[in-house]
Amino acid sequence: MKQLLYKTPLLTFFLFSCSEKPVIELPITTTSTKALEHFKKAQEFGYTADFREGRRELDSALALDPEFTLALLNRWDEDPRITAANKKKAYSMINKVTPAEKLILKANRASDIGNLDSGLFYIQKLVEENPEAYEPYTYLGLAYGSRNELSLAEQAYKKAIELNPNSYESYVYLCGQHIPFGFYPILPENQRDVKKGREYADKLIELKPNKSHGYHFKANTYRQTGEFTEAIPLYDKAVALAKGSENEFGKLMVSAHNLMFSGDFNKARDRYKRSMVLAAKKSNNQAEGVLSQYITFSYLFQKDFEGALDNLYEAFDALENKKNTLSDAFYINSAAELERIRFLCYAHNQMEKDAKKSLLKTNELNKKLAMMMQDENALKNQKSNKAYRTAWNDILFGNYQSARDNLETLQSIASTIQNPQALDGYYGLMGMLYLMEANPEKSEEYFNKQNNNTDTYFNYFKALALKANGKKEQAKEILSNIAGDNFSYLELALVKVLAVEQLKKI
């Protein structure tokens, strides 16, 4: 079937800098104008983090045009094999699309194998060949963001806004540099500007006043500063706007985060469970799993390992009960993540025998999933992650020579990856290792080698090294940032209480 090129819209005009300036979009290859409409709707859903709605739109686009390359590229699935198959098909059609789409495909394919240098090169070429279009600059911002080069990412997003003042996605990523939202690349704590983030959030609300996304972001600005009461009406507004949508559970979930960090753990857990019920009604197995993890984290924030482990047992039982309704890959991936969290709970509670057993199970499940994927890069990542987790466990239990052996393996794999952050995990664990060996000077040296210094877990141990080196004010700043972080994730859950305790000793 003959492929057609569409520019959508052909010319959209905005009043900008006292003159009308056309907003130029990249052409998209498809056989169907209706498929294109679905694809554009999917993009809009993606910008507001309504991913399941977006996936439905991509399915509609692909039903009309099964070879819609960009739709295939973006059509994710809970089953990683389906996501990989969609990408593989998209890459196979690289000679059937426009030069701009070819560069997008090449950049994605490079990033899939961890080659962020080549990925950046192709996006830079996309910008060079399409300097008047705004979308290449959003791609450029994403490429820099994946490398933790956030000042360059900021410049790219601002250029996109210059070319399209209503570039919602650019405002999203600019806001995400300053305000935590789960998955956007964020600046180190001392470089974030809450006021600037709130201004960006207001812009999101202005551009899409009937979407919950902007209100969620703005509520997060208050949670970030510990103004929990001010955040409540904004979270309530987000919940109201998301009523009946696939993401209703998500808005209720973040309001539970707000309750937890304000100190009301029981009410927060009740709300997490209500969110799980909503996710179950939407048959969102992935969301149910994530919510169960947040309940586990809530116990870790209280340093209650017994409560965390009890909840993990319940989560395993729930997953097992659903096993027959899930794809093999989704089941194994979910079980592997639960086992990884259980391993870390055992390890941080100094239960060595249980930690080792859980670690071996985690590695076994990850290897099984990688082999199921039949992908060389997946197997490489599995070997790297196995060395990383094993070295981590060795360090926590004082097996330092074994840790060094595993770190040598980790370094040999990570050194082959063209990504400026590839060695960050190695440097972080080496920093921990030297700290445990009572060599804080060497520890600090390794922590300083990390390209991305936003890893909360490693920052905690870096603070201990700084304190041991007599740099108490620097240590206090890091520990204060950790103690004041009000966003739920595993690494923070493991060290926040410890950071509070350490602050009392400085």
N, C-alpha and C positions, 0 to 999 in steps of 0.2 A: 504494500500500500504506500502511496506517495506521502512523504512527510511534508508537513507544512510548517512555516515559521510564523509565529505570532509575537507581536510586541504589544504588551498589555500594561497600561493603556497605551494607545498609539502616541498620544500627547496628553499628559495630565498637567494642567497649569496651576501653579501656586503663586501668590503674591509674595515676592521675596526681594529684599533690598530695593524697595521702591520701584521694581519693574517685574513684569511677568517673565518667568523663566521656565522652560519646559523641563519636566522631570523625565529623564530618559531611563528606561528599563532595558535589561538584556533580553534579546529575543529567545523564545523557548520553542523547541521542536516537539510537535505533536500532530496527530492526524485529526484531532477533534477540538473544536472550540469549546464544547461542553466539558471535555476532559480538562481543558486549560482552566476553566472556571473553578472546577473542583480543586485543582492543584493550587490555585491562588487562595482559595478558602483554607486549604490545609496549611499554607504558609502563615496565614493570619492566626489560625489556631495555635500554631507552633510559637509564634511571637508571644502569645499570652499564656503559654505553658498548658494549653488544653490539648494535650498530645493525643489522647484517644479519639477525640472528635476529629483531630487532624488526620489520624490514621484512617478513619472512615472515609474522609474526603479523598485521600490518596487511593483507597480501594475503589471508589467510584470512578476516579480518573482512569485507573488501570483497567477497569471493566470496559471502558469505552476505547481505550488505546493501550493494549497490553505491552506495547514497546515504548511507552512514554518514559524516556530515560531518566529524567530528573525525578519523576514520581517514584520510579523503582529505587533510585539512589536514596531517597528519603523515607521509603516505606519500611519502618522498623517493626520488630515483633518481639514479644516476650521470649519466644524461642529463638536463640541466637543463630541457629542454622538457617531459619527463614530470612533473617536480616542479611546474613552472609550471602545467601543465594540471590536475593534481590540485588545486592550490590554487584555480584559477579555478572548477572545478566546486564545490568546497566553498563558496566565496564566493557562488556563484549560488543556494545553498540557505539563505541567511541567514534567510529568513522562515519556514523549516520547523523551526527548532530553538528551544531554550529561551532566555529572556533572557540567561542567563549565557553560553551558547554564542555568542549573537550578539555579545556584547562581546568574547569571545575572538577571533572571526573579524574583527571590526572592528579590533582591536588588531594582529593579524597582517597584515591588509591595509595598514594604515598603515605598519607597520614595513617591509613589502616595498618601499615606495616611498621609504623613508628618513625618513619622518615619525615620529620617535621621540617627539615631543611629544604627538601625537594618540594614538600607541600607549600611552603612559603614562596619558593621560587615561582611556582606555577601561578599562584595568586597575584604575585607582583607583576607577572606578565599579563594577567587578566586586567589589572588596573592600567598598565601601560597601553594596552590595546583598546581599552574602553574608558578613557579618562573623563568623559562627560557623563557616564552612567554612575548612579550612586551605589548600586548593589555590589560592584567589585570592592568598594571601600568597606562595606560591612563584612564581606568575605575576608578582606585583609585584616580587619580588626579581630575577627575570630582566629585567624592564623597566628597573629601576634599574641593573642590571649592564650592560645594553647601552649605557647612557649614561655608564658609568664612575662612577656615584654609589654607590660600594660600601659606604659606611657605612649608607646608607638600605637597600641590598639586604640587608645583614647584619641590620638590624632586622626586615625583612620575613621572612627565613628563620627567625629566632628566634621570631617570632610564629607561623609555621606549625608549628614544633616544639612550641610551647606548646599549640596546638590538637591536634596529633598528634605525640606523643613519638617515634613510629616513622617520621617523615617522612624516609625515606632520601634523597630527592632534595634536601631542604633541607640535610642534612649534607654531601652531595656538593658543593653550591655554596659552603657555608661553608668546607669544606676547600680547595676550589679557589681561594678568595681568598688563601690563604696558601701553597699548594703548587702548583707548575706541573703541569699535566696536559694540555697541548696546546690546549684550547679553552675553558676556564672563565675568566671575567673575574678578573684577579688584581691584588692591591694592588701599589703601588710597592715596590721592594725594601726600603726602610727602614721600611715599615709592616707587613711580613710577620712573622708569629710562628710559627716552626717548631714550637714546643712545642704551640701551640694547633692547628695543622694536624695534628700527630700525634695529638692527642686526638680530633679529628674522624675521622681515618682509623681509629683504634681503634673508634670508634662504628660506622663502616661495616662493619668486620669483625664486630663483635658482631651487627649486624642481618642481615648476609648472610655467614655464615662459610664457606659453600661456593662463594662467588663470588670470582673473582680480583681484582675491581675494588679492594676495600679494601686488599688486600696490595700491589697496584701503587701505590696512593696512598701507603701507608706507606713503601714502598721509596723513592719519590720524595722523602720527607722527609729520608732519609739522603743521597740523591744531592745534594739541594739544599745540604747542609752539607759535601759532599765526603767523607762517610763511606762510601766505595764498598764496602768489605768488609762493613759492616753491612747494606748494601742487598741483597747477593747472595742470601742465603737467602729474603728476601721476594720477590724477583723469581722465584726458583726455585719458590716456592710458587704464585705467580701463574701461571707457565707450567704447572705440574702441574694446577692447577684448571681451566685453560682447554684442557686436552688434548682434541683432537677437535672443539672448537668453532670457529665462524667466526673467532673472535678469537685463536686460538692464536698465529698469526703476530705479532700485536700485542704479546703479552707477551714473546715471544722478542726482538722488536724493541727494546723498552725496556731489556731486559737488555744489548743491544748498545750502547745509549746509555751505560749505566753503565760498560761496558768502555772505550768511547772516551774518556770524560772522565777515567777513571783512567789513561789514557795508552797503552792497548793497542789501537792503531788497526787493526792487521792482524787481530787476533782479532775485533774489533768488525765489521769489514767482512765477514769470513767468516760471522758470525752474521746480519748484515743479509741476506746472500745466502741463507742457510738460511731466513730468514723469507720471502723472495721465493718460494722453492720451495713453502712451505706455502700462501702466498697464491694461487699459481698453481693448486695442487691444488683450491682452493676457487673457482676461476675469478673471483677478486677482482682484476680489472684495476686498479681504483682503488688498492688497497693495493700492488700491484706498482709502480705509478708513484711512490707516496709513498716506498716503501723505496728505490727507485733514487735519489730526491732525497736521502735521508739519506746514501747513499754519497757523493754529490756533496758534501754539506755536510762530510762527514768529511775530505775533501781540503782544503776551504776552512779548516777549523779548524787545518790545518797550513800554511796560506798556500800551498798547492800548487795553483795555478791550472791547470797543465797536467794534473794528475791529475783535477781537477774537470771540465775540458772534455772529456777523454778519456771519462770516465764518461757525460757528457751525450751525446756522440756514440753511445755504446752504447745509451743510453736511447732516443734518437731511432730507431735501427735497430730496437730491440725493438718500439717503438710502430708503426713502419711495417709490420713483419712481421705485426702483429695487426690492421691497419687494416680488413681485410675482415670481421672478426668483431665490430667495434665500431660503435656508432651514430655517425653523422656528428658530432653535437654533442659526444659524449664524446671522440672523436678530436681534434676541433679544440680543445676545452677543454684536453685533456692536452698537445697540441702547443704551445698558447699558453703554458702554465705552464713547460714545459721551455725554450721560447724566451726567456721572461722571465728565468729563472735564468741562461741562457747570456749574455744581454745584460748582466746585472749582473757576471758573471764577467769578460767582456771589459772592461767599463767600469772595474772596480776593478783590473784588470791593465793599465790605460791602453793598451788596444788600440782606438784611436778608430774606425778604419775598420770593424773587425769589430763593435764595439759598435753603431755606427749602423745597420749592415746588420741586425743581430739585433733592434734596437729597432724598425725599420720592419716587420720580419716579425712581431714580437709585436703591434704595433698593428694590422696587417693581419688577423691571426688573431682578435684580440679583436673587431674590427669585424664580421668574418664571422659570429662566434658571436652577437653582439648582433642582427644582422639576421636570423639564423636564428630567434632567440627571438621575433621580431615583438612586441617589448615596448618601449614608450617609455622606461621606466625603465632597461632594459638598455642602450639606445642612449645615454642620458644618462650612465650610469656609464662607458660605453666612452669617451666624449669626455673625461670628467673624468680617467680613468686614463691616457689618451693624453697629456693636458697634463701630468699629474704625472710620468709616466715620462720624457717628453721634457725637461722642466725639470730633472729629476734628472740626466739624461745631460749636459745643457748645463753644469750646475754642476761636474760631475766633470771636464769637459774645458775649463773656463774660458771658456765661451761665455755670459757673464753677461747681455748684453742680450737674447739669444734666450731665456735662462732667465726673465728678467723678463716677456717677452711671453707665454710659456707659463704662468707663474704668475698672470698677470692673467686668463687664460682659466680656469685652475683656480679662482681665487677667485670669478669670476662664476658658475660652476656651483655650487660648494660653498656659497655664500651663500644659495642658494635652498632648501637642504636643512634641514629642521627637526630638527636633531640637534646636541646640544652639542659633539660631536666632529668635526663636518663639516669644519671648517677646520684641523684638526690637521695634516694633511699639508701644507697650504699654509704654516702657521706653521713647521713643521719645515724645509721646503725654503728658506724665506726666512731662517731662522736659519743654515742651511748657506751660503747665498749671501753673506750679510753677513760670515760668518767667512772665506770664501775671498777676499773683497774687503778683508780686513784691517780690518774694523770689528767687533771682538768685542763692544763695548758694545751695538750694535744687534742683533747676533746673539743675545746673551743675552736681550734684550728679547723677541724673537720666540719663542725657545724657551719662555720663561716664559708665553707666551699659550696654549700647548697645554693642552687640557682633560685629556688623558690623557698623563701623563708616564711611561708604562711602555714606550715605544718604545725598545728597546735601541739601534737604529741612530742615531736622533736624539740619544739621551742621550750617545752617544760624542762627537758633535760639540759638544753642549752643554758637555761636560766640557772640550773644547779651548777653547771660548769663555771658560769660567770661569777656566781656567788663564791665558789671555792677559790676563784682567782682574784678575789677582793673587789670585784666590780659589782658592788651591791646595788647601786642605783640602776644599772642596766638590767640586772637580774630582777629587781623590783618592778621595773616597767613591764617586762615580759610576763611576769607572774600576775601582775595586776590586770593585764589584758586578758589573760586566760581566765582569771577569776571573774572578770566582768563580762565574759562572752555569754550571750544568752540565746545560742542557737544549738539545736540538738544534733549531734553526730558522735560517732563512737569514740574518736580520738579525744574529744573534749570530755566525754563522759568518763573516760579512764583517768584523766589528770586534773579535772577542775577542783575537786575536793583537796587533792594533794597540793595544788597551787595555793589555795586558801590557807592551808596549814603552813606552807613554807613562808608565806607572807608574814605570818605571825612571828616567825623566827628572825626576820631581818630588822 
